[in-house]
Amino acid sequence: MRDPRTTPGIEYVLYWSQSTRRVSGNWALRAAVRAADRLGLPVVIHQGIDATYPSANARHHGALMTAAHELARDAVAAGYVVSGAVRRTGRGAGPLRPADDRTVLVRLAEAAALIVTDCLPTAGVLTRATQLAARVPCAVWAVDGYTTMGAFTTRGTPANAGGQRAAFDAAIAQWLTEVEDRVPRHPVHHGDDAARAALVEHIAATVGPRAWTVFEDPAFVMPGAAQAWGIALAKASGSDASVILPAGASVGRAAGLATLADFVTHRLTGYQAERMDAARDTTTHLSPFLHYGTLGPVEVCRAVLAAVREGPDSERSVRQASAAGVVDQVAVRRDLAFSLALGLAQANGVTDAAEVVSQGIPAWARRTLDTRSVPSDHAAWNAAALRRGESSHPLWNAMQTSLLHHGRLHNYARMQWGKAIVRWAPDADTALTWLVHENDRLALDGRDPNGIMGTLWCLGWGERPFPSQPGFGTVRAMSLDRASHRYDPDAFIRRVQGLTELTPMQSSLFE
């Protein structure tokens, strides 16, 4: 860290929020606060949109803008100074360029004692942090705020859910302990209006007049603004404007807390018994909020465990089983997914697991998938038709339609969706490439370690060989035709068809 007592011009510690977009329960922000207190400095929170991130499109842009807007609002309310900008385009300003936010960050680094950011080995997060570290005069720390146990704490545990679960259970009280959040001790955060105004003015001058701080703009809260922002940013940056955010959808913290409360109140009791029933959809619906970092895994686990203690005695055992299932998904398996993605990236000398995900296919699974027998109902592989949801199987088409139109798919249905592609694709790499691309392009919880692990599971990761089946070889088979053993396929199809299709709202943003 650069010490302001020995280095002139040092004004703050900078927290660069990339994937953990919340003030509470944010370990990277906590690290920034602790460092700032040691140096006697304030903390500035910066957010920016680099529209060239992997699988960038209007849907993800709109979701990011929602999360960024709510973080800016909450951070200002908590006493932080916020830097968050997307440069206007149109009216002669020129297109949005990938270097825009990087340039702003380099400028902000000139007066930073330290930059703290998030650690995520997907979605380009760790890649951008590494690139920035090579360009700035101060240290850049990447802090894991994704996991419950801390990936760097638990590395070396067995690479399966059983080993991860044992590590978690051994110290569950430690992992789920509530930690108090506080703002830095510097006067900027405690009523010194003159000092705060000076810092705000310094940040505005550093960011520059070509940038427009949109995250606190009142116009952003108008109905449909997130969807409109997403489309506008996609057009301005040259990314895909055809995949849009569903009207009314939000990954912001307010919606996340409401979804968590709704789950605990209405669906927790039936979760364990019904979570595999894709037609009933008794799931948490929390994965997009966890991906965008507007909810944290610890607060989710604490909420469901508190609901067990506070619920009626007559439902105690059922709710305990359901809560254990949620904790297993949110803590154990997400931590395992992070460790898998980080390990893949580090073992292959890269910073993003998506670049080397094919290295996660077990050798035995690759051999069997590349030499398996072709099923009798096998149709010619047509990647473009499949992307449109046009296969020979109506159930699979409904699954793809759910992702296309709504950005989400029931957990068990997504396993079937992925296994069908493994069965239909000509080889393991073709299946993997298609699945990663579609999951990351369409799913609101895509571009995530969980998606890496789920996709690799479809291709045999974490499992042993099974008796050989046509289309799968010795990789575990899953049949769409046997879906009725778990749920009512026709009811699932009707539910998907009954949801409102996407209709882009008109907007004058950036015009």
Secondary structure, DSSP 8 states (H G I E B T S, - for coil): ---TTTSTT--EEEEE-SS---STT-HHHHHHHHHHHHHT--EEEEEE--TTSTT-BHHHHHHHHHHHHHHHHHHHHHT-EEEEEEE--STTS----THHHHHHHHHHHTTEEEEEEE--SSTTHHHHHHHHHTT-SSEEEEE--S-SS-HHHHTTS-SSHHHHHHHHHTTHHHHT--------SSGGGTT-HHHHHHHHHHHHHHH-TTEE--TT-GGGGSTTHHHHHHHHHHHHHTSB-SS---TT---SHHHHHHHHHHIIIIIHHHHHHHTT-TTTT-S---HHHHHTTSS-HHHHHHHHHHHHHHS-GGGHHHHHHHHHHHHIIIIIIHHHHHHHHHHHHHHTT-S-GGGGGGGGS-HHHHHHHHH----TT-----HHHHHTT-SS-HHHHHHHHHHHHHS---HHHHHHHHHHHHHHSSSHHHHHHHHHHHHHHH-TT-SSHHHHHHHHHHTTTT----S-BTTTBTS----GGGGGGTS-HHHHHHHHHHS---------TT-
